[in-house]
Amino acid sequence: MTTKTDITIVGAGPSGLVCATVLARAGRKVIVREWHRDVGHRFHGDFQGLENWTDPQDVLEELVSAGININFEHRGVKTGIVFDSQAKSHRVYGARPLFYLLRRGRADGSLDRGLLEQAVAAGVEVRFNDRVAQTSGEMVLAGGPRRADIIAVGKIFDTEMADGAWLALDPALAPKGYAYLLVHQGRGTVASCMFTGFRDQALHLSETVAFFERHAGLRMQNPRAFGGFGNTRLPRTALQGGYPVIGEHAGFQDALAGFGLRYAMRSGRLAAESIIGEASYRQAWRKTLQPTLRTGVVNRFLFNMAGRRGIDFMVGHLARTDTGEALRRAYRPSVVKRLLFPLARRRFRAPLADPSCTHEDCSCIWCEHGVHN
């Protein structure tokens, strides 16, 4: 393709870098403007999961089909332990990886560094310490989360533990959320991922560490604190001033579990393809992303309504079958979920609101690190 006008992408997160790479490989001149000094500024080498259950296609195959090389460290996780609200352990298993374990941050081998290297190799100009004051020309907005509906607070550490993945569903550890422990090749991440109760994050983290010490044999060496936050909402158009909005800037995040990486990179690809083909980005994301985003809202509504017994029943069911297939069914649109969606949409915002945090004299992750202007 011949080069047309320059395209500016605001933000060097996964969605922005995937969008930039796809555009550059199609012959467009792309400039990425990032107001922090490097990629992965919100992360510290902590492990995250790239979910692999919401779509029949493997997520790594999806990235390759978009022209994205898998040049970052990853490990497919097919099995793990889930603790129900009574601390009873259940082994879950998938015939294909349930998720891919990745590292986030600026270090070599991380997802963020790998995507940056690909973008630069494709000819993208990346400008750091460059904050965008106003929009002009042809742009894509990928500035990251605008508010905190979910926060994760935890520790990264060295360890002699064997590799493994553990998840715990106990409100004392993570209100309306979950706690997790991920260990791979002598490194680990332990965290509480909470949807409310942000002001008590230190208490929930302390309870999480103690829980995994008792039930998973957690042993940490050289622990370092980390934290993060996510923004979950259902956009109307995913356009702002006529510009495509992608990733967490648009609110593309699973309302049930808070996974957003797959949505982020997919939305970056959709925005790039809409520019290359001069198609409608709004139609593209509504067709490709909206169905599972809506089922995620319904799943969150059902999770909040289930109570301890319902959650324990759900965990038991996941352990008795192929967990990946069960989760794919849970995210598959259906007549029942379409009927439930209007009610779920009205109700799902309320549980995410956090009355414990007024954002005044508060030290929660969002108050310390969020973009509030």
N, C-alpha and C positions, 0 to 999 in steps of 0.2 A: 504494500500500500504506500501511497505517497504521503509525506508528512503534511498535515494540515496545521491548524493553530496549536500552540503549546497547550498541554493539559496540566493543570496544577492539582495535586492531591494533597489535601491538608491532613497530615498525620501519617506516621511511619509504623503503625501497628500492622498486624497480619493482614487485615482487610485492605489497608492502603497499599502495602507492598505487593500483595497478589494482584490488585487492580493495576498498579504501575507496571508490573512485569508483563502482564497480558497485553497491555496497551503498547508497551515498548517493542515487544516481539511482533506486533502487528504493524510496526513502522511509525508509530506516533512518538513525538517528542514529549517526554514526561518529566515534570519536576515535582519531587516530593518535598514538602516543607514541614519540618518537625520542630516544635518549639523547645524540646528537651535536647540534651547534648548527645544522646545516643539512643539506639533502639532499646526496647525492653525496660524502659525506665521504671515501670511499676513493679518489676519482678526482680528476684534476687537469686536466681538459680533454682527456684522451687520447682518440684514436679507438678505437672498438670496432665489431665486426661483429654485426649482428642477423641470424642465419643464416636462409636462405630455402629450404633444400633438404630438410628432414626431413618436409615435409608438402606435399601437392598444392596446398593453398590458400596464396596469397601471405600472408606474415606481416602486412603492413600491412592487408590486407583482413580478416584475422582480428581484429586490434585494433579496426578500425572496427565489425565485427559485434558486438564486446563493448561498444560504446559509448565507446571510447577515441578521442579526436581525435588526428590526427597533427600536433600543434602544436610539434614539435621538428624541428630541422634533420636532414635525412637525404639520402643519395644512394645510389641503386641502383647496385651494381657488378656488371657482367655479364662483365667480362674481367679477367685478371690474369696474372702470371708466377709459375710455381712452379719452384724450383730443386730438383733431386734431390740425392742424397747426393754426387754427383760434380760438383756446381755447374753441371750442364747445365740450361739454361733451357727451359721448356715453357710455351706459351701455353694457358691454359684459358679456356673461354667457356661461357656459358649463354644460352639464348634469353630467359629472364627473369632478373632480378637474382639472383646467387648469394647475396648478402647486402646489407644496407643499412648504410652507413657512418654511425655516430652519434658524437656527443661525449658523454662522461660528466663529471659534476661538478656544481658549483652554478651555473655561468655561464648567462646567458640563451642559449636555443637548444639547451641540452643536453637529453638524454632525461629526466634527473632533475628539472630545473627545469620542463620541460613537464608531466610527470605531476603534480608538486606543484601547479601552477597549476590543472590540471583538477580535482584533488581538492578544493581550496579553493573553486573556483567551484561545485562540486556540493554544497557545504555541509559538507564534512568539517572538523572541528576538528583542527588539527595542532599538537602540543605538542613543541617542541624542548627540549633539555637536560632531558629527563624520562625518567629511567631506571626501568624497571619492576622492583620488588623481589620482587613476588609476583603470582601470577595469581589472578583472581577474575572472576566474571560471565561474560559471553559474549566470547570473545577469539579472535583469529587471531594466530599466531606467525610473524613474518617478520623475524627478527633477523639474517639474514645468515649467512655461513659460520661453522661452529663449529671448523673446523681447516683446514689448508692441505694439499691434495693436489696442487695446481698453484700455481705462482707465475709472475707475469709481472714482469719488471724491464726498464725501458727509459728512453727519453727522448722528450719532446715538444719540438718545435722549430718555428722559422720557416724557410722555404726558398723558393727560386726554381725548384725542380724542377717539372716537369709533374705533373699528377695521375696517380696510379697505385696499384696494389696488388701487392705482391710477398710471396712465401712461400718459406721455405727449410727443407728437411728434412735437417739435418746434426747428428748427435749432439754435435759440437764446439760448435755454436751453442746448442743446446737439447736436453739429454739427454731422450730419449723423448718429445720435444715438437717444437716448430717455432719458427722466428724469422719475424718479419713486419715489413714496412714499408708504411705507409699514408700517402698524401699527397693533400691536397685543398685547393685554393684557398690555397696559400701556407702551409699548416700541415701538420705531419707527426707521426707516431708511429712509433718503431722500438723493437722489444722482442724479448726472448727469453722464450718461454713454455715453461717446463720442468716436467717431472713428477718429476724427481729431481735430485740435485746442487745443492740449494739453497744450500749453504754457499759454492759457487763461483760464485754469481750474478754477481759483478763481472767475473770472467774470461769467462763466457759472453756477457755484454753487450758487453764489449770486442771479442770475436771477431765478434759479430753486427754491430756498427757497421762494423768493418773489412770484413766480407764484403759488405755492401750498398754500401759506398763503392767497392769493386772492381767489383761486378757489376751494380749498379743506379744508379750515379752519385749516391749519397747525398751531399748537401751540407747541413749543418745550420747554422743561425744561432740564437743565443740558446737553446741546448739547456737543458732543465730535466729533472731526474730524476723518475721516477714508478715506482710499483710496485703490484701487486695480487695477490690470491690467491683461490683457489676451492676449494670443498669438493664432492667427488664421492662419492656413496654411493647404495646402493639401500635406501630405507627399507622397513620391513615394513608400517607402517600410515600413516605421515605424520600421526600423531596423537600429541600429547604431553599427558598428563593429560586426555585427551578433547578437546583443542583442535586445530583444523586447523593444520598446519605447512606453510608454503609457501616457494617459492623455494629459495635456497641453505641456508636454515635446515633444510630437509628433505633437502638433498643433491641437489636436482634440477639436475643438470649433466651434460652429455654427457661420458662417460668417455673418448671418443677425442680430441676436439678442445678440450674445455673450454668450449664455448659453453653459456651458461646463461640468457641474457636471455629467449629465447622460452619456455623452461620456466618461468621465474620469473613472467612476466606471465600465462601461461596458467593456472598453478596458482593465482594470485591470483583470476582470474576463476572458476575451478572452486570455490574456497572460498566466494566470495561467492554464487554461484548455489546452492550446497548450503544455505547459511543462508537465502536468500530462499525457496527451495522446500522447505526442511526435508528435504533429501535426504541421501544418504550421501556425504560427501566422499571417504572411503576408496574407495568403489566408483568414483567419478567419476575420481579421478586414476589409479587402476589401469587403467581402461578407456582413458583419453585419453593418459596420459604413460608408463605402464609399458612398453608395447611398444617404443617407440623408445629408452627408457632401457636396456632389456635388449639391444637390438641394438647400442647404443653400447658396452656392456660387451664384447660379442662382437667388435666392430670393434677395440676397444682390445687385446684378447687377440690377435687376428690381426696387428695392427700390431706388437706387441711380439715376436711370433714370426717376422715376415717377414724381418728383417735388411735390410741395405742393398739387396741385389738385389731382394728382394720389394717394398720401398718404391719403388725406381726403376721397376720394372715397373708398379706401381700409378699412379705419376705419369704415365708414358707413356700408360697407358690413359685416364686422365682427360683428357688433352690431345687424344686422338683422337676424342672424342665430345662430346655436350653434357654438360658437367661437372655441371650441376645435376641432370639426369636420372640420371646415373651415381651421384651421391651419394644421390639419393632411393631408388634401388634398393638401395644399400648399407645404408640405414636401414630398409628394408622388412622386416618380420618374414617369416620363411620356415621351412620344416621343418628345413633344415640348421642355421639359427641357433638354433632352439629346441632342437635336439639338442646343439649346442655350448655353450649357455648354462650348464648346470650346471658344466662344466669351467671355462669362462671366469669364472664368478662366484667360484669357489674361487681362481683364479689372479690376478684383476685387482687385488686389494688389494696383493699383494706388490710389483709393479713401482711402485706409487704410494708405498709406504713409502720414506722418504728416510734411509738410514743415514748420509749425510754430515752431517746436522743433528741434533744431540742436544738442540737448543733450550737449550743452556747456553753462555754466552759467545759467542753467535752474532749476526750482524747481518743475517741474511736478512730478507726482507720480512715473513714471518710473525712472526718473533721481535720485529721492531720495531713492528709495527702490529696484530698479531692480538688477538682477544678471548680471553684465556686463562683467564678465571675463569667 
